[in-house]
Amino acid sequence: MTSFIRRWAAVALLGLFAVSAMAQPTRIRDLGLEPGIFAPGPLNAITDVVGVQVGHQTLIEGDRVRTGVTAIRPHEGDLFREKVPAAVYVGNGFGKAAGFLQVQELGTIETPIVLTNTLSVGTAVEATVAWTLRQPGNEDIGSVNAVVGETNDGHLNDIRGQHVTPEDVWAAIDAATGGPVREGSVGAGAGTTNFGWKGGIGTASRVLPAELGGYTLGALVQTNYGGLLRIDGVPVGEALGQYSYRSVVEERAPGESSPDTEDEGSCMIVLATDAPLAPRNLERIAKRAILGLARTGSFMSNGTGDFVIAFSTQNRTEGAEVQTVEQLANSAMSPLFLATVEAVEEAVYNALTAATTVRGRDGHIREALPLDRVETLLREAGRIE
């Protein structure tokens, strides 16, 4: 009963936090901006890649707990028995990612991908292993490589309390479904910060034209980093007076305070595609994800953990000693590189525009990005009509 009450209270409080944002746009395209040149998929989400599923468990308790779990399932089948080809890439390694070495070595993923906060990685690993072991047909397995990523939400969340439980991880995995993906201050993004405003979960996708293969690529991000926010090239962070090292470079009247935007933090990036890619080329698109991050104004500071996980839904491994697979040629990769950059860039924008103002630990507040002012800046720069 206590667990039920806790979950009910979390959902109720989350609804209260979201009320202020219901009347305003929640995605960057709602402002009239269409970043990039390639078209998005029908949902403009990682779930546009057929079979990919996303689930959240959001924890909002009292005035100190603002955290959660987000789970991505590469397909709806048996993930351990039908592994997907995968790769990882580390932009800056100040982080606590788990399971990356085996993915790098073997080129496959065999569990859901779980995102949470920094001090809950251990719990998430144990819970993901337990979830995998109890799946029908897995009674004989003795080794599981759980893939878990994190960002540090300690500004808004009582991170030292380690409030994420195995049940929360299982709830996120079991809630994973296709279709629209909730964004903003949900799941693993409940307590995150982005460029000094409220960050969160964001997603986007791109579909290549038929003459370039017609493949779909989707991105999901957990944003929690600083820098100098740029939206479609417009220096929004500087215009709004919120950016890294402002107190050093900006002239101020004597005694005037000018706090910097925190430049430390992290970003987890998950990429999915239906293009038939081998792990080597999946690593190549993972590298390009960092370019999408740079477009938004990140410079990957010393204390940031920027990690990318990329997988293909094609060529699942099913245990055969000899496997016949199709692989996209190197010469056909460039369109997917651009699709990756565009999808990651827009996913970050969506995380920002969907996020709601959140008050958390010790009265700390992260305001939502002021969309009315952003819209004005984009209009003045000629980015929207």
C-alpha positions as CSV (number, residue, x, y, z in Angstrom):
1,M,0.0,0.0,0.0
2,T,2.9,2.4,0.8
3,S,4.4,1.8,-2.6
4,F,1.0,2.5,-4.3
5,I,0.5,5.7,-2.4
6,R,4.0,6.8,-3.3
7,R,3.4,6.2,-7.0
8,W,0.0,7.9,-6.9
9,A,1.5,11.0,-5.2
10,A,4.3,11.2,-7.7
11,V,1.8,11.2,-10.6
12,A,-0.4,13.8,-8.9
13,L,2.5,16.1,-8.2
14,L,3.9,15.7,-11.7
15,G,0.6,16.8,-13.0
16,L,0.7,19.9,-10.8
17,F,4.2,20.8,-12.1
18,A,3.1,20.4,-15.7
19,V,0.0,22.6,-15.4
20,S,1.8,25.8,-16.1
21,A,3.1,24.5,-19.4
22,M,-0.1,23.0,-20.8
23,A,-1.1,26.2,-22.7
24,Q,2.3,26.7,-24.4
25,P,4.1,24.9,-27.1
26,T,5.9,21.8,-26.0
27,R,8.2,21.1,-29.0
28,I,10.5,23.3,-31.0
29,R,8.4,22.9,-34.1
30,D,5.4,24.3,-32.3
31,L,7.3,27.6,-32.4
32,G,7.4,27.3,-36.2
33,L,11.1,26.3,-36.4
34,E,12.0,23.3,-38.5
35,P,15.7,22.6,-37.9
36,G,17.7,20.8,-40.5
37,I,16.9,19.7,-44.1
38,F,15.7,16.1,-43.7
39,A,12.1,15.5,-42.7
40,P,11.2,13.9,-39.4
41,G,9.2,10.7,-39.0
42,P,5.5,10.8,-38.2
43,L,6.1,11.1,-34.5
44,N,9.5,12.9,-34.7
45,A,10.7,10.5,-32.1
46,I,13.0,7.6,-31.6
47,T,10.0,5.3,-31.8
48,D,9.6,6.2,-35.5
49,V,12.2,3.3,-35.8
50,V,9.8,0.4,-35.9
51,G,9.9,-1.8,-32.8
52,V,11.7,0.7,-30.6
53,Q,9.9,1.3,-27.3
54,V,10.4,3.9,-24.5
55,G,9.1,4.0,-20.9
56,H,9.5,6.3,-18.0
57,Q,9.1,6.1,-14.2
58,T,9.1,9.6,-12.6
59,L,9.8,10.1,-8.9
60,I,8.5,13.3,-7.3
61,E,8.2,13.0,-3.6
62,G,7.9,15.8,-1.0
63,D,10.2,18.8,-1.7
64,R,13.5,16.9,-2.2
65,V,13.0,14.0,-4.6
66,R,13.1,14.9,-8.4
67,T,14.5,12.0,-10.3
68,G,13.5,8.9,-12.2
69,V,14.2,6.2,-14.8
70,T,13.9,6.1,-18.6
71,A,14.1,2.8,-20.4
72,I,14.6,2.2,-24.1
73,R,13.9,-1.3,-25.6
74,P,15.5,-1.8,-29.0
75,H,12.6,-4.2,-30.0
76,E,9.6,-5.9,-28.4
77,G,11.1,-9.4,-28.5
78,D,13.5,-11.3,-26.3
79,L,16.4,-8.9,-26.1
80,F,18.9,-11.4,-24.7
81,R,18.2,-14.1,-27.3
82,E,17.8,-11.6,-30.2
83,K,20.7,-9.1,-29.6
84,V,20.9,-6.0,-31.7
85,P,24.1,-4.7,-33.3
86,A,25.4,-1.7,-31.3
87,A,28.2,0.6,-30.6
88,V,29.1,3.2,-28.0
89,Y,31.1,6.4,-28.1
90,V,32.4,8.7,-25.3
91,G,32.7,12.4,-26.0
92,N,33.9,13.3,-22.6
93,G,34.2,10.5,-20.0
94,F,33.3,12.2,-16.7
95,G,30.5,9.7,-16.0
96,K,29.4,6.4,-14.6
97,A,28.1,4.5,-17.7
98,A,27.8,0.8,-17.3
99,G,28.1,-2.0,-19.8
100,F,30.0,0.0,-22.4
101,L,33.1,-2.2,-22.6
102,Q,31.3,-5.4,-23.6
103,V,29.2,-3.5,-26.2
104,Q,32.5,-2.1,-27.6
105,E,34.1,-5.6,-27.6
106,L,31.2,-7.7,-29.0
107,G,29.2,-5.1,-30.8
108,T,25.8,-6.1,-29.4
109,I,23.2,-5.0,-26.8
110,E,21.2,-7.6,-24.9
111,T,19.2,-5.7,-22.4
112,P,17.0,-2.6,-22.3
113,I,19.0,0.6,-22.2
114,V,18.3,2.3,-18.8
115,L,18.9,6.0,-18.0
116,T,18.8,7.3,-14.4
117,N,20.8,9.5,-12.0
118,T,24.5,9.2,-11.2
119,L,24.2,7.5,-7.8
120,S,21.5,5.1,-8.9
121,V,23.6,3.4,-11.6
122,G,24.3,0.4,-9.4
123,T,20.7,-0.1,-8.6
124,A,19.7,0.1,-12.3
125,V,22.4,-2.4,-13.3
126,E,21.2,-4.9,-10.6
127,A,17.5,-4.4,-11.5
128,T,18.1,-4.7,-15.3
129,V,20.1,-7.9,-14.7
130,A,17.3,-9.3,-12.5
131,W,14.6,-8.3,-15.1
132,T,16.6,-10.1,-17.8
133,L,17.1,-13.3,-15.7
134,R,13.4,-13.7,-15.0
135,Q,12.3,-13.4,-18.6
136,P,10.8,-16.7,-20.0
137,G,13.5,-18.7,-21.8
138,N,16.4,-17.1,-19.8
139,E,16.5,-19.7,-17.1
140,D,19.9,-21.0,-18.1
141,I,21.9,-17.8,-18.6
142,G,24.7,-16.9,-16.2
143,S,26.0,-13.6,-17.6
144,V,24.1,-10.4,-18.5
145,N,25.6,-7.1,-19.7
146,A,23.2,-4.4,-18.5
147,V,23.6,-1.1,-20.3
148,V,23.0,1.9,-18.0
149,G,23.7,5.6,-18.5
150,E,23.3,8.6,-16.1
151,T,23.4,12.3,-15.5
152,N,23.8,14.0,-12.1
153,D,20.5,15.6,-11.1
154,G,21.8,16.6,-7.6
155,H,20.9,20.3,-7.9
156,L,17.1,19.6,-7.8
157,N,17.2,16.0,-6.4
158,D,18.3,14.5,-3.1
159,I,20.7,12.3,-5.1
160,R,22.5,11.1,-1.9
161,G,19.2,9.6,-0.8
162,Q,19.4,7.0,-3.6
163,H,15.6,7.0,-4.0
164,V,15.5,4.9,-7.2
165,T,14.6,1.3,-6.4
166,P,14.6,-1.9,-8.5
167,E,10.9,-1.6,-8.7
168,D,11.2,1.8,-10.4
169,V,13.6,0.4,-13.0
170,W,11.2,-2.5,-13.7
171,A,8.3,-0.1,-13.9
172,A,10.1,2.0,-16.6
173,I,11.0,-1.1,-18.6
174,D,7.5,-2.6,-18.3
175,A,6.0,0.8,-19.3
176,A,8.1,0.9,-22.5
177,T,5.9,1.2,-25.6
178,G,5.9,2.5,-29.1
179,G,4.1,5.6,-30.1
180,P,4.6,9.2,-28.8
181,V,7.3,9.7,-26.2
182,R,6.8,12.0,-23.2
183,E,9.4,14.6,-23.0
184,G,10.7,17.3,-20.6
185,S,10.7,16.8,-16.8
186,V,9.9,13.1,-16.9
187,G,11.7,9.9,-16.1
188,A,15.4,10.3,-16.0
189,G,15.0,13.9,-16.9
190,A,12.8,14.8,-13.9
191,G,15.6,16.7,-12.1
192,T,18.1,17.7,-14.8
193,T,19.3,21.1,-15.9
194,N,20.2,22.3,-19.4
195,F,22.0,25.6,-20.1
196,G,20.8,26.9,-16.7
197,W,17.1,26.2,-17.4
198,K,15.2,23.0,-16.8
199,G,16.4,20.2,-18.9
200,G,15.0,16.7,-19.4
201,I,14.2,14.0,-21.9
202,G,13.9,14.9,-25.6
203,T,13.6,13.0,-28.8
204,A,13.5,13.5,-32.6
205,S,13.9,11.6,-35.8
206,R,14.8,11.9,-39.4
207,V,13.7,9.9,-42.5
208,L,16.1,9.8,-45.4
209,P,14.6,10.4,-48.9
210,A,14.0,7.2,-50.9
211,E,17.0,8.0,-53.2
212,L,19.2,8.0,-50.1
213,G,17.9,4.7,-48.8
214,G,14.7,5.8,-47.0
215,Y,16.1,4.7,-43.6
216,T,14.8,6.1,-40.3
217,L,17.1,7.4,-37.6
218,G,15.9,8.4,-34.1
219,A,17.5,10.1,-31.2
220,L,16.6,10.3,-27.5
221,V,18.6,12.5,-25.1
222,Q,18.8,13.1,-21.3
223,T,20.1,16.7,-21.1
224,N,22.0,18.0,-18.1
225,Y,24.7,20.2,-19.3
226,G,25.8,23.8,-19.8
227,G,27.4,26.1,-22.3
228,L,26.1,28.8,-24.6
229,L,22.6,27.9,-25.9
230,R,22.2,28.3,-29.6
231,I,18.9,27.4,-31.4
232,D,19.3,27.0,-35.1
233,G,22.4,29.1,-34.9
234,V,20.7,31.9,-32.9
235,P,22.7,32.8,-29.7
236,V,19.7,32.5,-27.4
237,G,21.7,31.9,-24.2
238,E,23.7,35.1,-24.7
239,A,20.6,37.1,-25.7
240,L,18.8,36.0,-22.5
241,G,21.8,36.6,-20.3
242,Q,22.3,33.0,-19.3
243,Y,25.5,31.3,-20.4
244,S,28.8,29.9,-19.2
245,Y,31.5,32.4,-18.0
246,R,29.1,35.3,-18.2
247,S,30.6,36.8,-15.0
248,V,34.0,36.9,-16.6
249,V,33.3,38.3,-20.0
250,E,30.3,40.6,-19.5
251,E,30.8,44.2,-18.3
252,R,28.7,45.0,-15.2
253,A,28.0,47.9,-12.9
254,P,29.9,47.9,-9.7
255,G,28.4,45.4,-7.2
256,E,26.1,43.9,-9.8
257,S,25.9,40.1,-9.6
258,S,26.0,38.0,-12.8
259,P,26.0,34.3,-11.9
260,D,27.3,31.9,-14.5
261,T,25.3,29.2,-16.1
262,E,26.7,25.9,-14.8
263,D,28.9,24.5,-17.4
264,E,29.4,21.1,-15.8
265,G,26.9,18.3,-16.4
266,S,26.3,15.5,-18.8
267,C,24.2,14.3,-21.7
268,M,23.2,10.7,-22.5
269,I,22.3,10.2,-26.2
270,V,20.6,7.0,-27.5
271,L,20.4,6.5,-31.3
272,A,18.3,3.9,-33.1
273,T,18.1,3.2,-36.8
274,D,16.5,0.6,-39.2
275,A,19.5,0.9,-41.5
276,P,21.5,-2.4,-41.7
277,L,24.6,-1.2,-40.0
278,A,27.5,-3.2,-38.5
279,P,28.9,-2.1,-35.1
280,R,31.8,-0.2,-36.9
281,N,29.4,2.1,-38.8
282,L,27.2,2.4,-35.7
283,E,30.2,3.8,-33.9
284,R,30.7,6.2,-36.8
285,I,27.2,7.6,-36.4
286,A,27.6,7.7,-32.6
287,K,30.6,10.0,-33.1
288,R,28.5,12.4,-35.2
289,A,26.0,12.7,-32.4
290,I,28.5,14.9,-30.6
291,L,28.3,17.3,-33.5
292,G,24.6,17.7,-32.9
293,L,25.3,18.4,-29.3
294,A,27.8,21.1,-30.3
295,R,25.2,22.7,-32.5
296,T,23.2,23.4,-29.4
297,G,26.0,25.2,-27.6
298,S,27.8,22.5,-25.7
299,F,31.6,22.6,-25.5
300,M,31.9,19.4,-23.4
301,S,33.4,20.9,-20.2
302,N,35.8,19.1,-17.9
303,G,33.1,17.7,-15.7
304,T,30.6,16.5,-18.3
305,G,29.8,13.0,-19.3
306,D,28.7,12.9,-22.9
307,F,28.0,9.3,-23.9
308,V,26.4,7.9,-27.0
309,I,24.7,4.5,-27.5
310,A,23.8,3.5,-31.0
311,F,22.0,0.4,-32.3
312,S,20.3,-1.0,-35.4
313,T,17.1,-2.9,-35.3
314,Q,18.3,-5.0,-38.3
315,N,20.5,-8.1,-38.3
316,R,19.6,-9.3,-34.8
317,T,21.8,-12.1,-33.6
318,E,20.0,-15.3,-32.7
319,G,22.8,-17.6,-31.6
320,A,23.8,-19.2,-34.9
321,E,27.5,-19.8,-35.2
322,V,27.5,-18.5,-38.8
323,Q,25.3,-15.6,-39.7
324,T,24.4,-13.9,-43.0
325,V,23.7,-10.2,-42.7
326,E,23.3,-7.2,-44.9
327,Q,25.4,-4.2,-44.3
328,L,25.2,-0.7,-45.6
329,A,28.3,0.3,-47.6
330,N,30.6,3.0,-46.2
331,S,29.8,5.1,-49.3
332,A,26.2,5.3,-48.3
333,M,26.8,6.5,-44.7
334,S,27.0,10.3,-45.2
335,P,23.2,10.9,-45.2
336,L,22.9,9.0,-41.9
337,F,25.6,11.1,-40.5
338,L,23.7,14.3,-41.3
339,A,20.4,12.7,-40.0
340,T,22.2,11.9,-36.7
341,V,23.4,15.5,-36.3
342,E,20.0,16.9,-37.0
343,A,18.0,14.5,-34.8
344,V,20.3,15.0,-31.8
345,E,20.2,18.8,-32.2
346,E,16.3,18.8,-32.4
347,A,16.0,16.3,-29.5
348,V,17.9,18.7,-27.3
349,Y,15.6,21.6,-28.3
350,N,12.6,19.4,-27.5
351,A,13.9,18.5,-24.1
352,L,14.2,22.2,-23.3
353,T,10.9,23.4,-24.7
354,A,8.9,20.5,-23.1
355,A,10.5,20.9,-19.7
356,T,8.5,22.6,-17.0
357,T,9.7,24.7,-14.1
358,V,10.6,22.5,-11.2
359,R,11.4,23.3,-7.5
360,G,13.4,20.7,-5.7
361,R,16.0,20.1,-3.0
362,D,16.7,22.9,-0.6
363,G,14.3,25.2,-2.5
364,H,16.4,25.1,-5.6
365,I,14.5,26.1,-8.8
366,R,15.1,25.5,-12.4
367,E,12.9,27.7,-14.6
368,A,11.4,26.5,-17.9
369,L,13.0,28.0,-20.9
370,P,11.0,31.3,-21.6
371,L,9.4,30.2,-24.9
372,D,7.8,33.6,-25.6
373,R,11.2,35.3,-25.6
374,V,12.8,32.5,-27.6
375,E,10.1,32.8,-30.2
376,T,10.8,36.5,-30.5
377,L,14.5,35.9,-30.9
378,L,14.0,33.3,-33.6
379,R,11.5,35.6,-35.4
380,E,13.9,38.6,-35.2
381,A,16.7,36.4,-36.6
382,G,14.5,35.4,-39.5
383,R,14.4,31.7,-38.5
384,I,10.6,31.6,-38.3
385,E,7.8,33.7,-39.9
